[in-house]
Amino acid sequence: MTSSVVISGSGLWTPTHSISNEELVDAYNRYAENFNRTNQAAIDNQEVVAKPFSSAEFIQKASGIKSRYVYVKDGVLDIERMRPNIPERADDEISDQAEMAVFAANKALLEANKQPSDIDAVIVACAYTQRSYPAIAIEVQGALGIEGFAFDMLVACSAATFALHRAYEMIAAGTAKAVLVINPELTSPQVNYCDRDSHFIFGDVATAMVVESAESAATTGAEHVFEILSTKAVTTYSNNIRSNFGYVSRVNDVDPFAADKLFHQEGRKVFKEVCPMAATHISEHLARHHLTPEHVNRWWLHQANINMNTLITRKLLGRQPSAQEAPIVLDSYANTASAGSIIAFNLHHQDMHSGDYGLLCSFGAGYSIGSLVLKKI
Ligand code: CO8
């Protein structure tokens, strides 16, 4: 058994296109106005429900989101389309998600001072993969020229932390020597831009981390190394966050554009149920190491809603944490599914001192909660 497992590098790839709340709301409201005008008779007869209007102020107040990045902006704000226009790639071209993944992976390798030849396992973990096989992870492995093995895993918002959990176990067990965990979160194809309750929630991004033993990290001299003290994962079935689109949809003879085939949720219920679950999960995890929330120098929390993060940290600390202690990235990135806490880590870890503790935690669909207790080496 390897004694100590570390994160030796992280990478963040941010798409070049962004959409502000104002731009998004303007397009949605023009769409809603057009929809209501076109369907006026049916709305009057109560056969069709009128589309309510969205508001940039509501979005910022209710979620903390001001803007989001998108892989492709073309089509999202077109009221005749209301979804990104992403052309299909040929079988001999790299897939969109593998391309995003490679961008983030190269940055993580650079921070870890590693070459692809130093890696022997690749996990692509995210909320959706754009095809079932060959696995996106194997495509990334091929693109980077990595020898070893690769696989995809889907755990919605907790895909990244659950994959780090797997990587930690693989290094500890000696079944891999250095693992690349990559989260190409291409969420925009699954967002219902015609639904005012959810059109503002998600953004696209890719993140990556290198996980290896402390001994192997020391040989290449990575600068910002964090020991993984332990990982903790839990799932509890809930129907409150769902997407019903899948490979069986074709034979269900259903409308693939129907609202239930896209991301949809009972947001208020999720908020109320997940916050106490996450707070309990975190304090139990810290207690394993005889730590209390006050020992934690940095909170890299899931980035779905700023009010959720405030509630959870207030519950744990009994006070409001500073912006430095519990960084928020969802104002500019929105909810990026499993990548949110990894973005927060990526942008806010280089100032930490040896011996500092950090807590990385995701919570979301499933329900699923995953956490890692980290210590700066
Ligand atoms: N503009 C104006 N008004 C609005 C809007 C809007 N855009 N949206 C809703 N309203 C209205 C509502 O209709 C409601 O009106 P009324 O009172 O008349 O019924 C009122 O505002 C209040 O609505 P809510 O109670 O729903 O508002 P909340 O304060 O609860 O805020 C949130 C809504 C922001 C969605 C909030 O509930 C939330 O963030 N909840 C937590 C959700 C969460 O964390 N979910 C996790 C999802 S992510 C995940 O698990 C990963 C899935 C995989 C990725 C998917 C990729 C696509």
Residues whose N, C-alpha, C, O or C-beta is under 5 A from the ligand:
A	BS01	CO8	F53 S54 S55 F58 A62 S63 A127 A156 C157 T187 Q190 V191 R196 D197 F202 I241 F263 G267 R268 V270 F271 A304 N305 A337 G364 A365
